[in-house]
Amino acid sequence: MTVKLTLDEGIALGRKVLHAAGVSDANATAVAQALVAAEADGIASHGLSRLPAYADQARAGKVDGKAMPTVEQTAPATLRVDARDGFAFPAIDLGLARIAAVGANAGVVALGIANSHHFGVAGHHVEKLAERGFVALVFGNSPSAIAPWGGSKPLFGTNPIAFACPRATGAPLVVDLSLSKVARGKIMVAAQKGEAIPKGWALDAGGHPTTDAKAALDGSMLAMGDAKGAALVLMVEILAAALTGSQFGYEASSFFDAKGPPPRVGQFFLAIDPLRIAGPSFAPRVDALLAAIVAQPGTRLPGDRRLKLRAAARRGGIAVPAALHADLTARAGG
Amino acid sequence: MTVKLTLDEGIALGRKVLHAAGVSDANATAVAQALVAAEADGIASHGLSRLPAYADQARAGKVDGKAMPTVEQTAPATLRVDARDGFAFPAIDLGLARIAAVGANAGVVALGIANSHHFGVAGHHVEKLAERGFVALVFGNSPSAIAPWGGSKPLFGTNPIAFACPRATGAPLVVDLSLSKVARGKIMVAAQKGEAIPKGWALDAGGHPTTDAKAALDGSMLAMGDAKGAALVLMVEILAAALTGSQFGYEASSFFDAKGPPPRVGQFFLAIDPLRIAGPSFAPRVDALLAAIVAQPGTRLPGDRRLKLRAAARRGGIAVPAALHADLTARAGG
């Protein structure tokens, strides 16, 4: 059973829930817009389902709902944002706005976000940069879930990478992936149903491959691409945490509950002006490559599904599970 | 049977082979140094075994052995190198030298290398930047080997990613991986021996999974990490080729023979000064993360094996297969 909301209704409900938890209006708006954008793209795991935990964390002070992020230009082409233990979304929005100005001159910008929180759909942030003409990359770290290759204890987060670039025609191309083989949520669902998981998804607490979902939750997740993927996980951990001055996955508290200190993870962005390197050929060449892909039967472009769902949501709204909607409505005080 | 050479003897032999093929002294030196550095690290597939094909390509004009690469600063933080259909190594060396000067001021530099060739061990280039204090990334494309996800015909190269960063103690950390599940060489060896390959390595010409090594060579290779890895392959193709103004994998001629026009692939570098973002905490924090990894039994750090082999090669030289050594000596004219 679901309740249908327009995007504006979803954002308004989200803002009310966050206001009731003591979050400032500017921060509540940034967070609610980001979560509803995830819903619209069909990414419910990063949508309004996150709101109860976000609100609980704001009430508990694990995230500072009134934080005012700061931005500093530290060199002609580098920016540093301190999220100040607040939500990631307003801190990232602040940084992205400055990238546009700095990048138009410098040709490339590096932006580190420190003392941050869960940043939702990684691809949405770089998509905004691509809409402004940049080729953009982001690397984020998250609380530990993946063991180092050969080890047995979670040390790294699932550490997403996202990439976006302009095309000559249509919306930007967006690539967005976490580096775990599967989302942890899939293992949680299997554990709830008492089902086995495929070999290769996870290790038990002793570091041995397991098909037992419950044992996997007590153990660690495997990286996509095995040893190669594990090397990429390490790379992202360094870029997102060490390079931004943030905490590593094994130091960070959970995004899902209100216990403990702020997670203080980091995000690292790079934005490149393709006109300064390839020149005007860039966007038509991307289109030529994408045309060569879709000319092969059985292929589709990354993000195609999201864009279709987004268009449908703009027309027809989003469907929120009734239990979640009731929880949010109660939290909103109405 | 192998012939033992000191590193200097290996470089001298390589230079002679290239001189005999009409390569300029500056270019021959850059190429020979790079190939011997690969040998020293135990990466024979990117070492002197490449030299006969390189020399044949120089003779045929597929690579311009006398090319003089050019570098241009196109914005305060962007550089563009044109390899001018010459070898990649001198072009990259030219770009890396400029990164040091530009990056110290700008805080981050983006460098595109256009009209380039095989760039050998990706990790060696970023390691040089990390030795100068930068956190560095490189993305390269290569002739087509991997089909797009869901498709059946090779479109992308095996597209390496390499990353390096300074540590507080010891040599830089280097991560270096190609995005195919396995090296194509492994499938060639299996085909020669008439052995089967594991499922998941490759597709046949019809796009179906195969364990027949010969069918795999006529088909396409799979990306590491399946659909997620295939998305990364696309990202690297755009960064290395579209963003640098170079040719896509499906447009590029082979690195292994002297047929056809120059491959004109590209490489894209990013170098970030960590002092401008994290500040002086960066290198000690990397060391803390690496210590947390090796504290777990069964783990090792990326590059550990290479560094041990490198130290041994500096003391004891490199072992070149006798047949290759005889070929190189004959090509060197003595």
Interface residues (C-beta under 8 A of the other chain):
Chain A: T74 A75 P76 A77 T78 R80 N105 A106 G107 V108 V109 A110 G112 V135 A147 P148 W149 G150 G151 S152 K153 L155 I161 F163 C165 L173 V175 L177 L179 K181 G207 M224 G225 D226 K228 G229 A231 L232 L234 M235 E237 I238 L239 A241 A242 L243 T244 G245 F248 Y250 F268 L270 I272 D273 P274 R276 I277 A278 G279 S281 F282 R285 V286 A288 L289 A292 I293 Q296 P297 G298 T299 R300 P302
Chain B: T74 A75 P76 A77 T78 R80 N105 A106 G107 V108 V109 A110 G112 V135 A147 P148 W149 G150 G151 S152 K153 L155 I161 F163 C165 L173 V175 L177 L179 K181 G207 M224 G225 D226 K228 G229 A231 L232 L234 M235 E237 I238 L239 A241 A242 L243 T244 G245 F248 Y250 F268 L270 I272 D273 P274 R276 I277 A278 G279 S281 F282 R285 V286 A288 L289 A292 I293 Q296 P297 G298 T299 R300 P302
